[in-house]
Amino acid sequence: MKGCPYLAIWEFEIKADCRAQFEEVYGPDGAWAQLFRQSPDYLGTKLLCDLTRPGRYLTLDSWSSREAFHTFKQAHAAEYETLDKQCEGLTEGEAMVGEFEEAPAKSGR
């Protein structure tokens, strides 16, 4: 669905001694959010911590559309890569969970 809000969801396993710094950098007002705010299509970030697995986090980056996110990443590739490299020391692993948008509502119920 064109124009549906889009979520890029990432999973991180962070180093035990880096929790505070990770939360600062990846949180809703952190360095990543500041980079993304250069785009009017960026809608915000949520940072979730796993209650049963300490050190496991999810980021949910909201954009106006998938195209807007990918266009931003392409236009800001150097800045994105630089910040990504600066953050490598905070994590033991990271993986993109996926790209999501809201499922269309069923009508006629």
N, C-alpha and C positions, 0 to 999 in steps of 0.2 A: 504494500500500500504506500504509494507516494505521499510524503508529507506526514507520515506517522512518526512519532518520536522513536528514536533509535537508541539502543543501549549497546555499548561495547563493554563486555564483562571480562575482567582479568582475575586470575587466581595467583596469589603469591605465597611462598613459604619464606618467611623472613628469619634472619639470624636473631637469636635470643637477645643479644645485647644491642640490637638496632631497632627495637620496637618504637621507642619514642620518636626517633629520627624518621623512621618509615612513616609513621602516622602523620607527622608534620609535612613531609614531602608529598605524600599521596592523598592526604585529606582534602576536604572540600575547599580549603583556602591555600593549599600547598602549591609547590612549584609546578606540578602538572596542570592543576586547575588554572594557574596564572598563565601558563603557556596557551592553554585551550581558550581562555577568555579573549584572546586576540580575534576570535571568530564570533560573529553575532549568532551563529548557529549552535554554539555550545550552550547547553542548558543546565549543566551542573554535574557534580561528582558526589557519589556516596561511597564511603569507606566502611566495609563491614568486617568485623573480626569474628572468627569462629569461636564459639563458646566451649566446644569440646576438644578442639585441637589448637592449643596455643601456638602462635606464630603463623597461623593460616589466615589470610585476608582475601577479600574480594573487593575490587573496585568496580563501580557501575558508572560509566561515563555516558551521560545523556546528550544527545545531539538532535537537531531538528530532523535529520534524515541520515541514512547510511552514506549517501553521496556526499553530504556536507562533511562528515567525518573524514572520508577518504580524500576528498579534495583538500581539506585542511592538512592532513598528514603529508600529502604530496607537496603542497606549497611551503610547508614548514619542516621538510625532511631533515635538514641540517640541525635545526634547533631540537627537534624531537630526538634525533640520534645522540646529540651531545648530552641532553638531560638523561636519556636512557643509560648511557655509559656512566654518568656521574652516580647513578642510583644502583649500579650493579653490585656494589659492595654491601648493600643492605639486605640482599636476598640470597637464599640458597637455591631458589627456583621460581620460575614464573611461566604461566601458560595462559593463552587466550582461551577462555571458556567458550566464548562464542559471540555472535552478533545477533541481537534480538530486537524485535518490535512487537507492539501489542497485537494480539490476534484480533481479527475483525469480530465484532459482536454479531451474534446470530439474531436475525429479526424473525418476528412471528411467533415468539414464545408466549 
